[in-house]
Amino acid sequence: MWKDEPFADRLEREAADLKRRFNRDFWVEDGEYFALALDQDGNQVDSLTSNNGHLLWSGIVEKTKAKAVARHLMGSRMFSGWGVRTLAEGEGRYNPIGYHVGTVWPFDCSFIAWGLRRYGFKEEAARIAAGILDAAEFFEGRLPEAFGGYERSLTKYPVQYPTACSPQAWSTGAPLLFLRTMLGLEPIGDHLIVDPALPAGIGHLELLDIPGRWGRTDAFARGRVHTNGKDGLRQQLGAGAQTTTRRRRSASKG
């Protein structure tokens, strides 16, 4: 951009060194994930959190470690069936209705999904997108900032976080990144790559007249990724999301 090659080279070296030091210092060897922080003495704060997905999104994770990180993110301790918990089940402060310690944040999950996609885990990314979009039906399309991290098979619907804004700006943007993730949109030079991995429950998706350096182009996808062994939210619940939502509201009023 600035036509300053020496400066660009210096930034590349500094970025590579940061990546090396980060992967050395934050990697929890026996758990195969990244620590949340380092304390004042340089010791790892080894809680397992959704921040691992942010690291995939940033690209700082070494490729040899990505598979283990993805396995944690999609494992039962972190993935509730609706989305990825902020703190893994079983951690000391885990609380499925605690704001930073076990709830599911839609915007958080959109970053995680794109991070998984970045490292080649397309189907895993589609599972997260499907879970959050299914949850959106219960919130009448108004994704809240957070909802409960309870297991999907236990509650059958996403449990409301008591003071969550709905809609909320971060969460409102999440479906846009999910759209990019499911369609696999990636600008490369003067071209837009389209490499879809769409949940089967969505069926068909098309995004038309996408503007950019390539002029305008269209993206199409057919649902081929089976995320929960069943096609679509309403088939799983029978009566449908709207009926369940009404029941939940009636129960809360009582």
N, C-alpha and C positions, 0 to 999 in steps of 0.2 A: 504494500500500500504506500509506504513512504519511500520506497526505492533505496532503502538503507540496508544493504546485505550484511554488513558486519554486525549491526544491531540485531537483525533478524537471527543471525547465527548465534549470537550471545543468548538471546531469549530461548532458542531451541536447546542450547546446552543447559541453561538453568532449569528449564522445564523437565528435561531428561533426568537431571540430578535430583530434582524434587520428587519425581516419580520413583526413582530408585530408593531414596531415603524413606519415603512414605511406605513403600511396600516392605522395607526392612523393619521399620520401627513399629508400625501399626498392625502387622499381620500376627494374629494369634495362632501359633503353630499347632497346638494340640486341638484347637477347635476349627481351624481352617476358615476363618473369617477375619474381618478387620475390627479392631477395638474402636470403641466410641471416642476415646481421647487418651492422652497421656497426662499423668498427674505431674506435680511440680518436681518430682524426682525422676521423671521419665518412665515411670511404670505404667503399664497399660490398664486402662479402665475397660475391662473386657466384656461389658454388656453387649449382647447381640441385638442390634437395632436395624431399622429400615434404612439407616444411613448407608449401609452397604450397597443398597441399590443406587443411591446418589453417586457413589464412587464409580459404578459402572457407567452411569450417565455421563460423568465427567471424562471418562477415558483413562483415569489414573491407575486402574487395576491392571497388573500384569496378566497377560493372556493365560499363563499357566495357573493362575489363581481364580479365574473367572468362573470356571465350572463349579468349584466348591461354593463360591458365593451364591451363584444361581440356585444351587441345591438347597442352601439355607433359606433363601428368599421364598422358594416354592414349597418348602417343607411344612409339616403340620404345625410346628411351633410359631411360624411367622405368617403363613398364608391361611386366612380364615375361610376361604371359599368366596368371600366378597372382595377381599383385598389383602394387602400386606400390613401387618400390625407394626406400630411404631417401636414396640419392644416385644421381644419373643416371649411366648408363653413359657413359664418356668423360671424366668429371671426374677431376681429378688424383689423388685418393685412392680412386677407385672400386675396390671389391673385392666381388664378389658374395657372398662369405662373410664379409665384415667387418661387425661388429655395427651400427655407425651409418653405414656407408659403402657400402651396396649391398644389404644383406639386405632382405627383405620382412617387415614386422610386421603381423599380422592386425588388431590394434587400431588401428594407424595407418591402415590401409586402410579401416576402418569409418568413421573420421572423414572421410577423404577422400571416400568414397562419399556420405556425407550432405552434405558440402560441395558436391559436384557437383550433387546433387539440389536443394539450396537455391537454386542459380543456374539451375535448369531443365534440367540435363544428366542427364535420367532414364536414358537408355539407357547412357550412360557409367558411371553409378553401378551399373547392373545388371551390367555387364561385370565390374566390380571385385568385386561381391558373388559372382558366379558363380565367379570365379577362386579366391577364398579358400575358398568352400564346397566347390569341387572339391578343393582342397588338403586340406581337413579329412578327406576320405575316406581319404587316404593316411596320415593320422595317427590313424586310427580314432576320429575325432570329438574328439580331444584336441589342439586347436589349440595349437601351441607359441608362445613369445613371438616367435620369428623363424625364418625359414628362408631358404635361399639365393636370391639374386636372379638366378639363371641363367635364360636364356630358356626358356620352356616347350617350344618346339619342339625345343630342343637336348637337354634331359634327359628329357622325357616324364613326369617326376614331380618334386615339390618336394624339393629337396636339403636334408637336415637340417642345422641349425646345430649344431655339436658339443656345446655346453654349454647349449642352450636348455631351459628348463623346459617340460614337457608333461604335463598341461595347465598353463596359467598364467593368473592372474586376469584381467589385461587382455584377453588373447585370448579367454578364456571369455565375456566380455561382448560381444565383437565381433558374433557372430551375432544378438544381440538388436537392435543398431543396424542391422545389415543387414536384419533383418526389417522394422523400421520403414521403412527406405529403400525396399525392394522393394514394400512395400504403400503407400508414400506417405502415412503417417499424420501428420497435423498438426492439433493442437487449435487451433481458432479460435472464440473466444467459448464458447458452450455446445454447440458441435458438434465432431465429429471428422471431418476431411476424409480420405477414402480415395481415393488417386489412384495405382493400382499401375503398376509397370513391372517385370514379373517375367521373369527369364531363361527361355527356352523349355525348357531342359533340366529345370527344376523341374516343369513341367507345370501343377500346380494347388496353390494355397496358400490356406488359410483360417485366420483367427484369430478365435475366438468369445468373446463376452461380455467385450469390452474395457471396463473400468469407467472412469468419469471424470465430468466435469461434465454430460456428455450422458446420463448413466445408464449403460446398457450397450448396446454395439453390436457388430456383426460386420464383419469385413473379408474380402473374397474377391478372388482374383486368378488369372488364367490366364496361363501362360507364353507371351509373344508377342515378347520381345526376343531375337533371335538373337545370341549373344555371340561365337561363334567360327565361325559358319557350319555348326555341327553341333549336334545335340541331345543334350546330356548327356555326362557324363564317360565312362561305360562304353562308349557307342557310339564315342567317339573312340579308346579304348584297346583295344577288342576284348575282351581277356581279363578286364578289370575291375581296379579299383584294388586289391582285396585281394590278387590274385595278384601284382601288381607289388610291393606292399609286402613280401610274403614273399620275393620274389627279392632285393629290396634288402637285407633283413635278413640273408639267407643270405650275400650278397656281403660285407657288412660283417664278418661273423664270420670269413670266410676271410681 
